[in-house]
């Protein structure tokens, strides 16, 4: 096992840590943003069942262990989670968000480098995750009015979407 194979999973822990820090400040909004990541993951699983694309590691050597048959390649779940997390974090906190964007791109690229995904798998995963997370934020904007004391906060989800 190389640092690349460990890193593809470790970045998900970075997102969890960021959500925890944001939960301390934003409570319900951070929780709901995290729930959007779960929704994005579920959508990616449905797409995988429809598309059923084999992984590149089935026909070529890879650095990482190839997942079991039936664990399809398109879209990349790691990239979907990374894209959804990065978007949710960015909408809550701009500084953490830029860090999350860099981590998401690195996580997606690492999945290609270790040989378990094609480039289009990770690009689609990043886009799918970001779009679902953004859509959840739009729904929250309609359902949860911004409280007066948060109206001046530039990085709160509701303010970022105005």
C-alpha positions as protocol buffer text, in pm:
chain_id: "A"
residue {
  index: 1
  type: UNK
  ca { x: 0 y: 0 z: 0 }
}
residue {
  index: 2
  type: UNK
  ca { x: 143 y: 338 z: -99 }
}
residue {
  index: 3
  type: UNK
  ca { x: 79 y: 687 z: 35 }
}
residue {
  index: 4
  type: UNK
  ca { x: -138 y: 747 z: -273 }
}
residue {
  index: 5
  type: UNK
  ca { x: -376 y: 466 z: -189 }
}
residue {
  index: 6
  type: UNK
  ca { x: -400 y: 583 z: 173 }
}
residue {
  index: 7
  type: UNK
  ca { x: -442 y: 944 z: 59 }
}
residue {
  index: 8
  type: UNK
  ca { x: -746 y: 868 z: -155 }
}
residue {
  index: 9
  type: UNK
  ca { x: -936 y: 773 z: 160 }
}
residue {
  index: 10
  type: UNK
  ca { x: -764 y: 1011 z: 403 }
}
residue {
  index: 11
  type: UNK
  ca { x: -896 y: 1317 z: 222 }
}
residue {
  index: 12
  type: UNK
  ca { x: -1247 y: 1208 z: 316 }
}
residue {
  index: 13
  type: UNK
  ca { x: -1137 y: 1239 z: 678 }
}
residue {
  index: 14
  type: UNK
  ca { x: -1026 y: 1597 z: 606 }
}
residue {
  index: 15
  type: UNK
  ca { x: -1378 y: 1676 z: 487 }
}
residue {
  index: 16
  type: UNK
  ca { x: -1527 y: 1517 z: 799 }
}
residue {
  index: 17
  type: UNK
  ca { x: -1300 y: 1731 z: 1017 }
}
residue {
  index: 18
  type: UNK
  ca { x: -1404 y: 2046 z: 828 }
}
residue {
  index: 19
  type: UNK
  ca { x: -1773 y: 1958 z: 871 }
}
residue {
  index: 20
  type: UNK
  ca { x: -1715 y: 1907 z: 1243 }
}
residue {
  index: 21
  type: UNK
  ca { x: -1551 y: 2250 z: 1274 }
}
residue {
  index: 22
  type: UNK
  ca { x: -1833 y: 2409 z: 1075 }
}
residue {
  index: 23
  type: UNK
  ca { x: -2094 y: 2229 z: 1283 }
}
residue {
  index: 24
  type: UNK
  ca { x: -1955 y: 2402 z: 1591 }
}
residue {
  index: 25
  type: UNK
  ca { x: -2040 y: 2736 z: 1430 }
}
residue {
  index: 26
  type: UNK
  ca { x: -2343 y: 2671 z: 1208 }
}
residue {
  index: 27
  type: UNK
  ca { x: -2506 y: 2366 z: 1374 }
}
residue {
  index: 28
  type: UNK
  ca { x: -2813 y: 2275 z: 1168 }
}
residue {
  index: 29
  type: UNK
  ca { x: -2689 y: 2426 z: 841 }
}
residue {
  index: 30
  type: UNK
  ca { x: -2363 y: 2232 z: 861 }
}
residue {
  index: 31
  type: UNK
  ca { x: -2554 y: 1914 z: 944 }
}
residue {
  index: 32
  type: UNK
  ca { x: -2788 y: 1963 z: 648 }
}
residue {
  index: 33
  type: UNK
  ca { x: -2495 y: 2043 z: 419 }
}
residue {
  index: 34
  type: UNK
  ca { x: -2338 y: 1714 z: 527 }
}
residue {
  index: 35
  type: UNK
  ca { x: -2668 y: 1539 z: 461 }
}
residue {
  index: 36
  type: UNK
  ca { x: -2645 y: 1674 z: 105 }
}
residue {
  index: 37
  type: UNK
  ca { x: -2321 y: 1479 z: 67 }
}
residue {
  index: 38
  type: UNK
  ca { x: -2507 y: 1162 z: 162 }
}
residue {
  index: 39
  type: UNK
  ca { x: -2774 y: 1239 z: -100 }
}
residue {
  index: 40
  type: UNK
  ca { x: -2504 y: 1293 z: -364 }
}
residue {
  index: 41
  type: UNK
  ca { x: -2349 y: 956 z: -275 }
}
residue {
  index: 42
  type: UNK
  ca { x: -2687 y: 785 z: -309 }
}
residue {
  index: 43
  type: UNK
  ca { x: -2742 y: 944 z: -651 }
}
residue {
  index: 44
  type: UNK
  ca { x: -2398 y: 825 z: -765 }
}
residue {
  index: 45
  type: UNK
  ca { x: -2481 y: 470 z: -658 }
}
residue {
  index: 46
  type: UNK
  ca { x: -2799 y: 477 z: -869 }
}
residue {
  index: 47
  type: UNK
  ca { x: -2603 y: 607 z: -1170 }
}
residue {
  index: 48
  type: UNK
  ca { x: -2345 y: 329 z: -1122 }
}
residue {
  index: 49
  type: UNK
  ca { x: -2620 y: 67 z: -1135 }
}
residue {
  index: 50
  type: UNK
  ca { x: -2755 y: 214 z: -1459 }
}
residue {
  index: 51
  type: UNK
  ca { x: -2422 y: 268 z: -1640 }
}
residue {
  index: 52
  type: UNK
  ca { x: -2225 y: -36 z: -1512 }
}
residue {
  index: 53
  type: UNK
  ca { x: -1886 y: 66 z: -1650 }
}
residue {
  index: 54
  type: UNK
  ca { x: -1594 y: -167 z: -1570 }
}
residue {
  index: 55
  type: UNK
  ca { x: -1293 y: -23 z: -1392 }
}
residue {
  index: 56
  type: UNK
  ca { x: -960 y: 29 z: -1569 }
}
residue {
  index: 57
  type: UNK
  ca { x: -787 y: -194 z: -1313 }
}
residue {
  index: 58
  type: UNK
  ca { x: -974 y: -495 z: -1459 }
}
residue {
  index: 59
  type: UNK
  ca { x: -764 y: -476 z: -1778 }
}
residue {
  index: 60
  type: UNK
  ca { x: -448 y: -293 z: -1670 }
}
residue {
  index: 61
  type: UNK
  ca { x: -220 y: -303 z: -1367 }
}
residue {
  index: 62
  type: UNK
  ca { x: -301 y: -60 z: -1087 }
}
residue {
  index: 63
  type: UNK
  ca { x: -132 y: 69 z: -773 }
}
residue {
  index: 64
  type: UNK
  ca { x: -443 y: 16 z: -559 }
}
residue {
  index: 65
  type: UNK
  ca { x: -628 y: -309 z: -512 }
}
residue {
  index: 66
  type: UNK
  ca { x: -903 y: -338 z: -768 }
}
residue {
  index: 67
  type: UNK
  ca { x: -1251 y: -340 z: -609 }
}
residue {
  index: 68
  type: UNK
  ca { x: -1462 y: -654 z: -643 }
}
residue {
  index: 69
  type: UNK
  ca { x: -1654 y: -721 z: -963 }
}
residue {
  index: 70
  type: UNK
  ca { x: -1987 y: -538 z: -959 }
}
residue {
  index: 71
  type: UNK
  ca { x: -1833 y: -230 z: -798 }
}
residue {
  index: 72
  type: UNK
  ca { x: -1865 y: -16 z: -1107 }
}
residue {
  index: 73
  type: UNK
  ca { x: -1643 y: 272 z: -1214 }
}
residue {
  index: 74
  type: UNK
  ca { x: -1875 y: 549 z: -1337 }
}
residue {
  index: 75
  type: UNK
  ca { x: -1911 y: 785 z: -1159 }
}
residue {
  index: 76
  type: UNK
  ca { x: -1640 y: 776 z: -894 }
}
residue {
  index: 77
  type: UNK
  ca { x: -1797 y: 768 z: -546 }
}
residue {
  index: 78
  type: UNK
  ca { x: -1484 y: 920 z: -393 }
}
residue {
  index: 79
  type: UNK
  ca { x: -1505 y: 1208 z: -639 }
}
residue {
  index: 80
  type: UNK
  ca { x: -1879 y: 1250 z: -586 }
}
residue {
  index: 81
  type: UNK
  ca { x: -1830 y: 1273 z: -210 }
}
residue {
  index: 82
  type: UNK
  ca { x: -1533 y: 1506 z: -260 }
}
residue {
  index: 83
  type: UNK
  ca { x: -1724 y: 1734 z: -498 }
}
residue {
  index: 84
  type: UNK
  ca { x: -2031 y: 1745 z: -275 }
}
residue {
  index: 85
  type: UNK
  ca { x: -1823 y: 1809 z: 36 }
}
residue {
  index: 86
  type: UNK
  ca { x: -1619 y: 2082 z: -132 }
}
residue {
  index: 87
  type: UNK
  ca { x: -1931 y: 2262 z: -253 }
}
residue {
  index: 88
  type: UNK
  ca { x: -2108 y: 2235 z: 83 }
}
residue {
  index: 89
  type: UNK
  ca { x: -1801 y: 2352 z: 273 }
}
residue {
  index: 90
  type: UNK
  ca { x: -1742 y: 2637 z: 28 }
}
residue {
  index: 91
  type: UNK
  ca { x: -2099 y: 2757 z: 70 }
}
residue {
  index: 92
  type: UNK
  ca { x: -2061 y: 2756 z: 447 }
}
residue {
  index: 93
  type: UNK
  ca { x: -1710 y: 2899 z: 481 }
}
residue {
  index: 94
  type: UNK
  ca { x: -1509 y: 3045 z: 195 }
}
residue {
  index: 95
  type: UNK
  ca { x: -1161 y: 2983 z: 344 }
}
residue {
  index: 96
  type: UNK
  ca { x: -1229 y: 2620 z: 434 }
}
residue {
  index: 97
  type: UNK
  ca { x: -1405 y: 2593 z: 100 }
}
residue {
  index: 98
  type: UNK
  ca { x: -1094 y: 2673 z: -104 }
}
residue {
  index: 99
  type: UNK
  ca { x: -900 y: 2415 z: 96 }
}
residue {
  index: 100
  type: UNK
  ca { x: -1181 y: 2166 z: 31 }
}
residue {
  index: 101
  type: UNK
  ca { x: -1176 y: 2239 z: -343 }
}
residue {
  index: 102
  type: UNK
  ca { x: -803 y: 2165 z: -361 }
}
residue {
  index: 103
  type: UNK
  ca { x: -855 y: 1846 z: -157 }
}
residue {
  index: 104
  type: UNK
  ca { x: -1143 y: 1738 z: -384 }
}
residue {
  index: 105
  type: UNK
  ca { x: -936 y: 1782 z: -699 }
}
residue {
  index: 106
  type: UNK
  ca { x: -645 y: 1595 z: -539 }
}
residue {
  index: 107
  type: UNK
  ca { x: -876 y: 1313 z: -426 }
}
residue {
  index: 108
  type: UNK
  ca { x: -1025 y: 1280 z: -775 }
}
residue {
  index: 109
  type: UNK
  ca { x: -684 y: 1285 z: -944 }
}
residue {
  index: 110
  type: UNK
  ca { x: -551 y: 1024 z: -704 }
}
residue {
  index: 111
  type: UNK
  ca { x: -826 y: 780 z: -805 }
}
residue {
  index: 112
  type: UNK
  ca { x: -702 y: 800 z: -1164 }
}
residue {
  index: 113
  type: UNK
  ca { x: -335 y: 780 z: -1064 }
}
residue {
  index: 114
  type: UNK
  ca { x: -385 y: 464 z: -856 }
}
residue {
  index: 115
  type: UNK
  ca { x: -566 y: 308 z: -1153 }
}
residue {
  index: 116
  type: UNK
  ca { x: -917 y: 246 z: -1024 }
}
residue {
  index: 117
  type: UNK
  ca { x: -1098 y: 512 z: -1230 }
}
residue {
  index: 118
  type: UNK
  ca { x: -1091 y: 676 z: -1569 }
}
residue {
  index: 119
  type: UNK
  ca { x: -1064 y: 1055 z: -1596 }
}
residue {
  index: 120
  type: UNK
  ca { x: -1426 y: 1087 z: -1706 }
}
residue {
  index: 121
  type: UNK
  ca { x: -1536 y: 890 z: -1395 }
}
residue {
  index: 122
  type: UNK
  ca { x: -1378 y: 1140 z: -1157 }
}
residue {
  index: 123
  type: UNK
  ca { x: -1483 y: 1447 z: -1357 }
}
residue {
  index: 124
  type: UNK
  ca { x: -1843 y: 1326 z: -1361 }
}
residue {
  index: 125
  type: UNK
  ca { x: -1824 y: 1244 z: -989 }
}
residue {
  index: 126
  type: UNK
  ca { x: -1693 y: 1590 z: -899 }
}
residue {
  index: 127
  type: UNK
  ca { x: -1962 y: 1757 z: -1110 }
}
residue {
  index: 128
  type: UNK
  ca { x: -2242 y: 1533 z: -981 }
}
residue {
  index: 129
  type: UNK
  ca { x: -2143 y: 1586 z: -619 }
}
residue {
  index: 130
  type: UNK
  ca { x: -2108 y: 1962 z: -655 }
}
residue {
  index: 131
  type: UNK
  ca { x: -2441 y: 1996 z: -838 }
}
residue {
  index: 132
  type: UNK
  ca { x: -2634 y: 1787 z: -585 }
}
residue {
  index: 133
  type: UNK
  ca { x: -2478 y: 1973 z: -295 }
}
residue {
  index: 134
  type: UNK
  ca { x: -2554 y: 2308 z: -458 }
}
residue {
  index: 135
  type: UNK
  ca { x: -2913 y: 2195 z: -523 }
}
residue {
  index: 136
  type: UNK
  ca { x: -2955 y: 2100 z: -157 }
}
residue {
  index: 137
  type: UNK
  ca { x: -2825 y: 2445 z: -60 }
}
residue {
  index: 138
  type: UNK
  ca { x: -3083 y: 2606 z: -292 }
}
residue {
  index: 139
  type: UNK
  ca { x: -3359 y: 2406 z: -125 }
}
residue {
  index: 140
  type: UNK
  ca { x: -3231 y: 2516 z: 216 }
}
residue {
  index: 141
  type: UNK
  ca { x: -3235 y: 2876 z: 101 }
}
residue {
  index: 142
  type: UNK
  ca { x: -3607 y: 2849 z: 27 }
}
residue {
  index: 143
  type: UNK
  ca { x: -3693 y: 2655 z: 343 }
}
residue {
  index: 144
  type: UNK
  ca { x: -3470 y: 2824 z: 603 }
}
residue {
  index: 145
  type: UNK
  ca { x: -3474 y: 3204 z: 618 }
}
residue {
  index: 146
  type: UNK
  ca { x: -3152 y: 3370 z: 731 }
}
residue {
  index: 147
  type: UNK
  ca { x: -3170 y: 3493 z: 1089 }
}
residue {
  index: 148
  type: UNK
  ca { x: -3101 y: 3862 z: 1142 }
}
residue {
  index: 149
  type: UNK
  ca { x: -2773 y: 3804 z: 1331 }
}
residue {
  index: 150
  type: UNK
  ca { x: -2645 y: 3597 z: 1034 }
}
residue {
  index: 151
  type: UNK
  ca { x: -2750 y: 3844 z: 767 }
}
residue {
  index: 152
  type: UNK
  ca { x: -2409 y: 4010 z: 756 }
}
residue {
  index: 153
  type: UNK
  ca { x: -2207 y: 3687 z: 755 }
}
residue {
  index: 154
  type: UNK
  ca { x: -2053 y: 3663 z: 405 }
}
residue {
  index: 155
  type: UNK
  ca { x: -1997 y: 3289 z: 406 }
}
residue {
  index: 156
  type: UNK
  ca { x: -2322 y: 3145 z: 539 }
}
residue {
  index: 157
  type: UNK
  ca { x: -2493 y: 2910 z: 292 }
}
residue {
  index: 158
  type: UNK
  ca { x: -2799 y: 3128 z: 253 }
}
residue {
  index: 159
  type: UNK
  ca { x: -2600 y: 3447 z: 197 }
}
residue {
  index: 160
  type: UNK
  ca { x: -2372 y: 3284 z: -64 }
}
residue {
  index: 161
  type: UNK
  ca { x: -2670 y: 3189 z: -278 }
}
residue {
  index: 162
  type: UNK
  ca { x: -2842 y: 3528 z: -299 }
}
